[in-house]
Amino acid sequence: MAKNWADLLPELLELCSRQLLLEDWFAFRSVCSTWRAAAFEERFNVPWLMIADDIFADDRRTNTEWAEFYSLFSSRIHKVVMPNAKEKRCLSSRGWIFTIDMGSQVHMLNPLSRAVSRYCDGIIKLPSVHEFSSWDPEDYEPETRYAKFVLSASPASSPNYMVMVTYLNSKRLGLWKPGSEEWKELTWLGDPVLDVIYYKGQFFAVDWLDEILVCDVDRPDPTAQVILKKPLEFRDHFEFCQMYLVELAGRLLLVARLAQQDGATSGFRVFAIDLEARKWTELESLENASLFVGFNSSFSVQVDENRHAIKPNCIYFTEYLPHRDTEGKEVGIYHMKDGKIEPFFDEKIYIDFSPPLWIELDAALYRSDHKFK
C-alpha cells in the first residue's frame, strides 16, 4: 500500500481524476508530473460560458480581476482570474480570450488553464489593430469595433498559428502572424464579412450576400475572393440576421440565424457546403452533435457519454448584436428536431459592453508537456 498520495499507482490516480470536475482537474494535474500523466482528460471537452461583461476586481489588496464562467458540466458559475481584462471588450477563439482596450491594443490568454508551454508564456501581446479602423467615432467605441478574432491553431501547440480579425458591419479583414509587428489588411472589395473559419488549412469567410470567400494569406498582400455563391433555390427564401461558419465532422457548415422584427432570434437553418461540388445541402438534423455560435469563433461538439451535459442536435447561441442588453434572453438553445428555443438562464443577466462567449477547451493544453500557473 502506498504510504503517501504521491506513490499511488497510475491506475488509481486515473480513476480518481475521472471523478473530478474540470476546475478540480486542473489542480489535480498540477501536483506533479506523475499526477499530470495520469489525469484523464477525455470527459472534459465540454464548453464553458463566459459572462464577459461582468469582469470585476474584488480583492482590494491585490486588485485581482475576475470573470464569471458558467460550467455546462457542473451547472455552476465559477469565478476565474482574468488579468488585464477589466473595462476591455472580450472575444474568443479555440478557448483563448482576446481583450481589446480603447487604444485597440490586443492581448490573448487562456483563462481556464493559464497555460505556459514552449510556444506561449501566459499572456500574449498582439500589435494594435487601430490601423484598419476608419470609423465614425459616434458609431462605435474603439474597442467595440471588432466582431471576431479567429485562430488558425492553438498558440500552445504550434508557433505557426495565425489570427484573423473581422470588423462590425465592415468588409475589412486583418491578418496577424507571430513575429509580425503589424496586422496586414486583406484586399476584399465586396460586402461586409459576417464570419470567418480556419478549415482544412485555409481561412474561409461568409459575407452579407451569403457568398463563401477563400482567403489567400501566403502572398505578401493577402486577398479574399468569392468561390461559391448561394444557389438560386435558396435565394430570397429566408431573412437572416447573422451567418456562421462551423466545422462538423470534417464538413463545412453554414448556419443562418433568423430573427423576428424586434431582433429576437426565431430560429436557425443549417447548410452543408461542398466546396468541390459547389453545392449547398440543407440539413434537418445534426444527429449526435451540437453547435456553439456567437461572438466566439463557432465550433461543434460531438455528444457522447463523456459529454452528457450537452444536449445533442441543438444550436447553443449567444447575443449577435453589440450594445444590446436583452437581459440574457438572447442566450439560448435551439432544438433542431422541433424548432423550439429553450432559454439558457432562468434569471436575468446584464449584458452591455462584452457579449457572453462560448469557451471551448483547448485540447492542446492538456498534454503532459504543458504547465499551468
LUMTORRO-554558 format. One record per residue (C-alpha): residue in one letter; x, z, y. Coordinates in Angstrom, 3 decimals. Example, Ala and Ser with C-alpha at 12.3 -4.5 7.8 and 13.67 -1.06 7.14 Angstrom:
BEGIN
{res = a u = 12.300 w = 7.800 v = -4.500}
{res = s u = 13.670 w = 7.140 v = -1.060}
This chain:
BEGIN
{res = m u = 0.000 w = 0.000 v = 0.000}
{res = a u = 1.262 w = -0.869 v = 3.482}
{res = k u = 2.443 w = 2.137 v = 5.491}
{res = n u = 1.500 w = 0.624 v = 8.833}
{res = w u = -0.568 w = -2.232 v = 10.246}
{res = a u = 2.456 w = -4.483 v = 10.729}
{res = d u = 3.101 w = -4.508 v = 6.972}
{res = l u = -0.359 w = -5.689 v = 5.916}
{res = l u = -0.428 w = -8.714 v = 3.653}
{res = p u = -1.146 w = -12.025 v = 5.445}
{res = e u = -4.275 w = -12.466 v = 3.316}
{res = l u = -5.685 w = -9.157 v = 4.563}
{res = l u = -4.758 w = -9.959 v = 8.150}
{res = e u = -6.599 w = -13.268 v = 7.930}
{res = l u = -9.684 w = -11.525 v = 6.543}
{res = c u = -9.558 w = -9.093 v = 9.468}
{res = s u = -9.158 w = -11.889 v = 12.019}
{res = r u = -12.202 w = -13.684 v = 10.597}
{res = q u = -14.383 w = -10.759 v = 11.695}
{res = l u = -13.248 w = -10.723 v = 15.330}
{res = l u = -14.911 w = -12.021 v = 18.437}
{res = l u = -12.853 w = -14.548 v = 20.359}
{res = e u = -11.842 w = -12.138 v = 23.088}
{res = d u = -10.568 w = -9.683 v = 20.442}
{res = w u = -8.939 w = -12.515 v = 18.504}
{res = f u = -6.614 w = -13.287 v = 21.420}
{res = a u = -5.460 w = -9.658 v = 21.447}
{res = f u = -5.051 w = -9.686 v = 17.647}
{res = r u = -2.946 w = -12.828 v = 17.851}
{res = s u = -0.631 w = -11.342 v = 20.482}
{res = v u = 0.502 w = -8.337 v = 18.403}
{res = c u = 3.419 w = -10.059 v = 16.660}
{res = s u = 4.464 w = -13.309 v = 15.011}
{res = t u = 3.094 w = -12.222 v = 11.618}
{res = w u = -0.340 w = -11.470 v = 13.038}
{res = r u = -0.262 w = -14.663 v = 15.098}
{res = a u = 0.426 w = -16.755 v = 11.991}
{res = a u = -2.397 w = -15.058 v = 10.067}
{res = a u = -5.029 w = -15.379 v = 12.793}
{res = f u = -7.915 w = -17.519 v = 11.529}
{res = e u = -8.871 w = -19.977 v = 14.261}
{res = e u = -11.400 w = -22.479 v = 12.915}
{res = r u = -14.516 w = -20.497 v = 13.814}
{res = f u = -13.563 w = -20.192 v = 17.481}
{res = n u = -14.242 w = -23.726 v = 18.619}
{res = v u = -17.317 w = -22.514 v = 20.485}
{res = p u = -17.654 w = -23.287 v = 24.219}
{res = w u = -17.994 w = -20.704 v = 26.962}
{res = l u = -19.989 w = -20.988 v = 30.172}
{res = m u = -18.030 w = -20.045 v = 33.270}
{res = i u = -20.119 w = -18.722 v = 36.162}
{res = a u = -17.646 w = -20.272 v = 38.564}
{res = d u = -19.452 w = -19.294 v = 41.766}
{res = d u = -19.010 w = -15.595 v = 41.071}
{res = i u = -15.253 w = -15.043 v = 41.378}
{res = f u = -14.558 w = -11.700 v = 42.957}
{res = a u = -11.907 w = -9.005 v = 43.374}
{res = d u = -12.885 w = -5.577 v = 42.099}
{res = d u = -9.550 w = -3.764 v = 41.956}
{res = r u = -8.571 w = -2.591 v = 45.448}
{res = r u = -5.046 w = -1.686 v = 44.373}
{res = t u = -4.084 w = -4.950 v = 42.684}
{res = n u = -6.737 w = -7.240 v = 44.212}
{res = t u = -7.285 w = -8.728 v = 40.748}
{res = e u = -9.655 w = -11.684 v = 40.789}
{res = w u = -12.211 w = -12.061 v = 38.027}
{res = a u = -14.808 w = -14.592 v = 36.920}
{res = e u = -17.759 w = -14.147 v = 34.600}
{res = f u = -17.761 w = -16.050 v = 31.308}
{res = y u = -20.755 w = -16.221 v = 29.005}
{res = s u = -19.801 w = -16.341 v = 25.331}
{res = l u = -22.029 w = -18.555 v = 23.182}
{res = f u = -20.545 w = -16.797 v = 20.176}
{res = s u = -21.361 w = -13.226 v = 21.195}
{res = s u = -24.181 w = -13.937 v = 23.719}
{res = r u = -22.473 w = -11.630 v = 26.187}
{res = i u = -20.967 w = -12.003 v = 29.653}
{res = h u = -17.310 w = -11.047 v = 29.970}
{res = k u = -15.025 w = -10.660 v = 32.959}
{res = v u = -11.915 w = -12.837 v = 32.720}
{res = v u = -8.932 w = -12.695 v = 35.080}
{res = m u = -8.890 w = -15.776 v = 37.349}
{res = p u = -5.784 w = -15.566 v = 39.556}
{res = n u = -5.655 w = -17.542 v = 42.776}
{res = a u = -9.263 w = -18.743 v = 42.458}
{res = k u = -11.309 w = -16.723 v = 44.952}
{res = e u = -13.148 w = -18.892 v = 47.515}
{res = k u = -11.978 w = -22.064 v = 45.779}
{res = r u = -14.004 w = -24.733 v = 44.059}
{res = c u = -13.550 w = -24.768 v = 40.286}
{res = l u = -13.844 w = -27.721 v = 37.902}
{res = s u = -12.735 w = -28.015 v = 34.275}
{res = s u = -11.366 w = -30.324 v = 31.586}
{res = r u = -10.271 w = -29.649 v = 28.000}
{res = g u = -10.553 w = -25.896 v = 28.552}
{res = w u = -8.371 w = -25.920 v = 31.683}
{res = i u = -9.658 w = -24.877 v = 35.100}
{res = f u = -8.789 w = -26.809 v = 38.259}
{res = t u = -9.042 w = -24.851 v = 41.511}
{res = i u = -9.246 w = -26.660 v = 44.867}
{res = d u = -8.858 w = -24.967 v = 48.247}
{res = m u = -9.796 w = -26.112 v = 51.765}
{res = g u = -6.495 w = -27.964 v = 52.082}
{res = s u = -7.220 w = -29.917 v = 48.881}
{res = q u = -4.393 w = -28.107 v = 47.100}
{res = v u = -4.949 w = -28.141 v = 43.333}
{res = h u = -3.868 w = -25.626 v = 40.686}
{res = m u = -4.568 w = -25.727 v = 36.951}
{res = l u = -4.693 w = -22.888 v = 34.416}
{res = n u = -6.316 w = -21.881 v = 31.147}
{res = p u = -8.223 w = -18.665 v = 31.911}
{res = l u = -9.246 w = -17.669 v = 28.381}
{res = s u = -5.769 w = -17.776 v = 26.894}
{res = r u = -3.322 w = -17.505 v = 29.851}
{res = a u = -1.162 w = -19.751 v = 27.692}
{res = v u = 2.547 w = -20.267 v = 28.005}
{res = s u = 4.292 w = -22.938 v = 25.918}
{res = r u = 7.361 w = -25.133 v = 26.123}
{res = y u = 5.221 w = -27.629 v = 28.071}
{res = c u = 3.491 w = -25.316 v = 30.545}
{res = d u = 4.050 w = -21.942 v = 32.166}
{res = g u = 0.777 w = -20.304 v = 33.122}
{res = i u = -0.471 w = -21.809 v = 36.393}
{res = i u = 0.408 w = -25.462 v = 37.077}
{res = k u = 0.566 w = -26.677 v = 40.684}
{res = l u = -0.500 w = -30.256 v = 41.366}
{res = p u = 0.035 w = -32.236 v = 44.591}
{res = s u = -2.647 w = -32.087 v = 47.252}
{res = v u = -5.329 w = -34.747 v = 46.849}
{res = h u = -6.267 w = -34.932 v = 50.540}
{res = e u = -4.584 w = -38.333 v = 50.971}
{res = f u = -7.593 w = -40.073 v = 49.437}
{res = s u = -10.179 w = -38.164 v = 51.446}
{res = s u = -11.664 w = -40.418 v = 54.116}
{res = w u = -14.775 w = -38.293 v = 54.565}
{res = d u = -17.002 w = -37.273 v = 57.410}
{res = p u = -16.331 w = -33.522 v = 57.773}
{res = e u = -20.048 w = -32.918 v = 58.227}
{res = d u = -20.852 w = -34.369 v = 54.798}
{res = y u = -18.812 w = -32.074 v = 52.540}
{res = e u = -16.349 w = -29.257 v = 52.911}
{res = p u = -12.844 w = -30.454 v = 51.959}
{res = e u = -12.713 w = -28.519 v = 48.704}
{res = t u = -16.118 w = -29.773 v = 47.517}
{res = r u = -15.386 w = -33.496 v = 47.815}
{res = y u = -14.167 w = -33.707 v = 44.257}
{res = a u = -16.573 w = -34.264 v = 41.380}
{res = k u = -14.335 w = -34.100 v = 38.321}
{res = f u = -10.793 w = -33.697 v = 37.096}
{res = v u = -10.249 w = -35.245 v = 33.658}
{res = l u = -7.203 w = -34.583 v = 31.467}
{res = s u = -5.892 w = -37.150 v = 29.004}
{res = a u = -4.454 w = -34.372 v = 26.810}
{res = s u = -3.782 w = -30.659 v = 26.857}
{res = p u = -0.803 w = -29.610 v = 29.019}
{res = a u = 0.002 w = -27.151 v = 26.225}
{res = s u = 0.528 w = -29.891 v = 23.641}
{res = s u = 2.352 w = -32.649 v = 25.494}
{res = p u = 4.405 w = -33.141 v = 28.668}
{res = n u = 2.980 w = -36.657 v = 28.975}
{res = y u = -0.591 w = -35.769 v = 29.927}
{res = m u = -2.330 w = -37.407 v = 32.890}
{res = v u = -5.076 w = -36.265 v = 35.275}
{res = m u = -7.797 w = -38.454 v = 36.762}
{res = v u = -9.882 w = -37.233 v = 39.715}
{res = t u = -13.262 w = -38.571 v = 40.860}
{res = y u = -14.970 w = -38.008 v = 44.190}
{res = l u = -18.584 w = -37.257 v = 45.052}
{res = n u = -20.563 w = -40.412 v = 45.888}
{res = s u = -17.366 w = -42.431 v = 46.098}
{res = k u = -15.646 w = -45.365 v = 44.415}
{res = r u = -12.298 w = -43.591 v = 44.759}
{res = l u = -10.273 w = -42.665 v = 41.680}
{res = g u = -6.974 w = -40.787 v = 41.757}
{res = l u = -4.285 w = -40.535 v = 39.070}
{res = w u = -1.507 w = -37.971 v = 38.683}
{res = k u = 1.270 w = -37.676 v = 36.102}
{res = p u = 3.564 w = -34.645 v = 35.690}
{res = g u = 6.680 w = -35.051 v = 37.781}
{res = s u = 4.937 w = -37.187 v = 40.402}
{res = e u = 4.930 w = -35.839 v = 43.946}
{res = e u = 1.676 w = -37.551 v = 44.870}
{res = w u = -1.529 w = -38.962 v = 43.473}
{res = k u = -1.995 w = -42.701 v = 43.049}
{res = e u = -5.271 w = -44.288 v = 44.054}
{res = l u = -6.776 w = -46.788 v = 41.633}
{res = t u = -7.901 w = -50.103 v = 43.048}
{res = w u = -11.656 w = -50.342 v = 42.463}
{res = l u = -13.969 w = -52.218 v = 44.826}
{res = g u = -17.251 w = -51.633 v = 43.016}
{res = d u = -19.899 w = -48.919 v = 43.134}
{res = p u = -19.330 w = -45.145 v = 43.148}
{res = v u = -17.950 w = -43.713 v = 39.913}
{res = l u = -20.061 w = -41.123 v = 38.089}
{res = d u = -17.880 w = -40.038 v = 35.186}
{res = v u = -14.520 w = -40.618 v = 33.505}
{res = i u = -13.302 w = -40.075 v = 29.948}
{res = y u = -9.988 w = -40.494 v = 28.158}
{res = y u = -10.921 w = -42.351 v = 24.990}
{res = k u = -8.621 w = -43.915 v = 22.384}
{res = g u = -5.590 w = -43.930 v = 24.652}
{res = q u = -7.291 w = -45.216 v = 27.814}
{res = f u = -9.305 w = -43.919 v = 30.746}
{res = f u = -12.839 w = -45.325 v = 30.943}
{res = a u = -15.379 w = -44.780 v = 33.717}
{res = v u = -19.046 w = -45.468 v = 34.438}
{res = d u = -20.418 w = -46.374 v = 37.877}
{res = w u = -23.824 w = -46.294 v = 39.585}
{res = l u = -24.735 w = -49.686 v = 38.091}
{res = d u = -24.110 w = -48.342 v = 34.565}
{res = e u = -21.068 w = -50.583 v = 34.292}
{res = i u = -18.293 w = -49.435 v = 31.976}
{res = l u = -14.834 w = -49.672 v = 33.541}
{res = v u = -11.408 w = -49.564 v = 31.935}
{res = c u = -8.507 w = -48.137 v = 33.930}
{res = d u = -5.036 w = -49.642 v = 33.726}
{res = v u = -2.771 w = -46.704 v = 34.559}
{res = d u = 0.525 w = -48.110 v = 33.284}
{res = r u = 1.109 w = -50.561 v = 36.114}
{res = p u = 2.748 w = -49.495 v = 39.425}
{res = d u = -0.588 w = -49.937 v = 41.228}
{res = p u = -3.291 w = -48.638 v = 38.833}
{res = t u = -6.569 w = -50.565 v = 38.735}
{res = a u = -10.061 w = -50.347 v = 37.259}
{res = q u = -12.193 w = -53.280 v = 36.169}
{res = v u = -15.590 w = -53.832 v = 34.539}
{res = i u = -15.518 w = -54.539 v = 30.810}
{res = l u = -19.190 w = -54.006 v = 29.925}
{res = k u = -22.451 w = -54.178 v = 31.880}
{res = k u = -25.815 w = -52.709 v = 30.984}
{res = p u = -27.716 w = -55.064 v = 28.629}
{res = l u = -30.786 w = -56.786 v = 30.043}
{res = e u = -33.148 w = -54.930 v = 27.706}
{res = f u = -32.173 w = -51.600 v = 29.257}
{res = r u = -32.199 w = -52.605 v = 32.909}
{res = d u = -34.875 w = -51.048 v = 35.117}
{res = h u = -36.369 w = -49.193 v = 32.152}
{res = f u = -35.469 w = -45.746 v = 33.426}
{res = e u = -34.246 w = -43.949 v = 36.519}
{res = f u = -31.252 w = -41.684 v = 36.105}
{res = c u = -29.698 w = -39.055 v = 38.346}
{res = q u = -26.327 w = -38.838 v = 36.601}
{res = m u = -24.335 w = -40.556 v = 33.856}
{res = y u = -21.826 w = -39.001 v = 31.465}
{res = l u = -19.285 w = -40.438 v = 29.021}
{res = v u = -18.758 w = -38.428 v = 25.825}
{res = e u = -16.806 w = -38.995 v = 22.628}
{res = l u = -18.605 w = -38.056 v = 19.417}
{res = a u = -17.006 w = -38.577 v = 16.005}
{res = g u = -14.861 w = -41.409 v = 17.325}
{res = r u = -17.730 w = -43.168 v = 19.101}
{res = l u = -18.116 w = -43.571 v = 22.852}
{res = l u = -21.489 w = -42.351 v = 24.125}
{res = l u = -23.162 w = -42.947 v = 27.480}
{res = v u = -25.565 w = -40.145 v = 28.383}
{res = a u = -28.189 w = -40.831 v = 31.055}
{res = r u = -29.689 w = -37.797 v = 32.778}
{res = l u = -33.248 w = -38.246 v = 34.043}
{res = a u = -34.851 w = -36.310 v = 36.887}
{res = q u = -38.223 w = -35.707 v = 38.498}
{res = q u = -38.868 w = -36.456 v = 42.162}
{res = d u = -37.861 w = -32.921 v = 43.128}
{res = g u = -34.494 w = -33.370 v = 41.398}
{res = a u = -35.279 w = -31.209 v = 38.377}
{res = t u = -33.895 w = -32.516 v = 35.098}
{res = s u = -36.634 w = -34.102 v = 32.980}
{res = g u = -34.675 w = -35.419 v = 30.008}
{res = f u = -31.763 w = -37.424 v = 28.660}
{res = r u = -31.171 w = -40.741 v = 26.921}
{res = v u = -28.104 w = -41.362 v = 24.787}
{res = f u = -26.487 w = -44.717 v = 24.031}
{res = a u = -23.625 w = -45.570 v = 21.680}
{res = i u = -21.259 w = -48.027 v = 23.363}
{res = d u = -19.475 w = -50.576 v = 21.174}
{res = l u = -16.745 w = -51.979 v = 23.391}
{res = e u = -15.620 w = -54.630 v = 20.916}
{res = a u = -19.109 w = -55.962 v = 20.155}
{res = r u = -20.118 w = -55.406 v = 23.805}
{res = k u = -23.281 w = -53.681 v = 22.673}
{res = w u = -25.426 w = -50.691 v = 23.627}
{res = t u = -27.449 w = -48.880 v = 20.944}
{res = e u = -29.851 w = -46.099 v = 21.873}
{res = l u = -29.596 w = -43.002 v = 19.682}
{res = e u = -32.630 w = -40.945 v = 18.727}
{res = s u = -30.574 w = -38.134 v = 17.219}
{res = l u = -27.136 w = -36.550 v = 17.475}
{res = e u = -27.586 w = -35.252 v = 13.935}
{res = n u = -25.413 w = -32.182 v = 13.381}
{res = a u = -23.678 w = -32.286 v = 16.758}
{res = s u = -24.352 w = -31.294 v = 20.358}
{res = l u = -23.072 w = -32.470 v = 23.736}
{res = f u = -21.925 w = -30.443 v = 26.753}
{res = v u = -22.246 w = -32.100 v = 30.162}
{res = g u = -21.932 w = -31.035 v = 33.790}
{res = f u = -19.117 w = -30.836 v = 36.334}
{res = n u = -16.753 w = -30.282 v = 33.410}
{res = s u = -15.320 w = -33.257 v = 31.550}
{res = s u = -18.002 w = -33.998 v = 28.960}
{res = f u = -17.378 w = -33.145 v = 25.309}
{res = s u = -19.107 w = -32.850 v = 21.943}
{res = v u = -19.075 w = -30.184 v = 19.236}
{res = q u = -19.888 w = -30.588 v = 15.556}
{res = v u = -22.162 w = -27.736 v = 14.474}
{res = d u = -21.302 w = -26.083 v = 11.157}
{res = e u = -21.273 w = -22.635 v = 9.601}
{res = n u = -18.373 w = -21.634 v = 11.847}
{res = r u = -20.257 w = -22.646 v = 14.981}
{res = h u = -23.716 w = -21.290 v = 14.241}
{res = a u = -24.050 w = -20.093 v = 17.841}
{res = i u = -24.624 w = -23.718 v = 18.907}
{res = k u = -27.926 w = -25.459 v = 18.303}
{res = p u = -27.485 w = -28.891 v = 16.673}
{res = n u = -28.925 w = -32.141 v = 18.039}
{res = c u = -29.003 w = -30.803 v = 21.592}
{res = i u = -27.515 w = -31.508 v = 25.003}
{res = y u = -26.257 w = -28.434 v = 26.856}
{res = f u = -26.284 w = -29.173 v = 30.574}
{res = t u = -25.486 w = -27.574 v = 33.919}
{res = e u = -26.171 w = -28.498 v = 37.548}
{res = y u = -25.445 w = -32.085 v = 38.592}
{res = l u = -25.699 w = -31.782 v = 42.386}
{res = p u = -23.323 w = -29.849 v = 44.681}
{res = h u = -24.564 w = -27.276 v = 47.185}
{res = r u = -27.915 w = -26.787 v = 45.496}
{res = d u = -28.973 w = -23.304 v = 44.465}
{res = t u = -31.500 w = -23.728 v = 41.659}
{res = e u = -31.129 w = -20.083 v = 40.575}
{res = g u = -29.845 w = -21.221 v = 37.188}
{res = k u = -32.823 w = -23.464 v = 36.406}
{res = e u = -30.528 w = -26.486 v = 36.044}
{res = v u = -28.587 w = -24.795 v = 33.259}
{res = g u = -30.382 w = -25.508 v = 30.026}
{res = i u = -30.585 w = -27.032 v = 26.564}
{res = y u = -32.286 w = -30.375 v = 25.930}
{res = h u = -33.582 w = -30.865 v = 22.389}
{res = m u = -33.206 w = -34.464 v = 21.241}
{res = k u = -35.806 w = -34.046 v = 18.490}
{res = d u = -38.838 w = -33.357 v = 20.685}
{res = g u = -37.566 w = -33.789 v = 24.263}
{res = k u = -38.158 w = -30.160 v = 25.179}
{res = i u = -35.925 w = -28.356 v = 27.671}
{res = e u = -35.017 w = -24.740 v = 26.996}
{res = p u = -33.743 w = -22.596 v = 29.894}
{res = f u = -30.335 w = -21.116 v = 29.231}
{res = f u = -30.718 w = -17.992 v = 31.362}
{res = d u = -33.634 w = -15.585 v = 31.277}
{res = e u = -32.669 w = -14.191 v = 34.676}
{res = k u = -31.921 w = -15.964 v = 37.957}
{res = i u = -28.296 w = -16.607 v = 38.837}
{res = y u = -26.934 w = -17.583 v = 42.231}
{res = i u = -25.150 w = -20.945 v = 42.365}
{res = d u = -23.750 w = -22.493 v = 45.529}
{res = f u = -20.054 w = -23.158 v = 46.016}
{res = s u = -18.940 w = -23.918 v = 42.446}
{res = p u = -21.284 w = -25.023 v = 39.652}
{res = p u = -21.355 w = -23.373 v = 36.216}
{res = l u = -18.849 w = -25.022 v = 33.880}
{res = w u = -18.781 w = -25.519 v = 30.117}
{res = i u = -15.339 w = -24.482 v = 28.909}
{res = e u = -14.201 w = -25.926 v = 25.601}
{res = l u = -11.435 w = -24.125 v = 23.771}
{res = d u = -8.118 w = -25.933 v = 23.738}
{res = a u = -7.106 w = -26.124 v = 20.074}
{res = a u = -3.513 w = -26.894 v = 21.067}
{res = l u = -3.157 w = -23.344 v = 22.387}
{res = y u = -3.859 w = -21.651 v = 19.079}
{res = r u = -0.894 w = -22.920 v = 17.126}
{res = s u = 1.678 w = -20.313 v = 16.203}
{res = d u = 4.282 w = -21.566 v = 18.708}
{res = h u = 2.256 w = -20.515 v = 21.741}
{res = k u = 2.422 w = -17.191 v = 23.525}
{res = f u = -0.280 w = -15.549 v = 25.602}
{res = k u = 0.099 w = -13.460 v = 28.707}
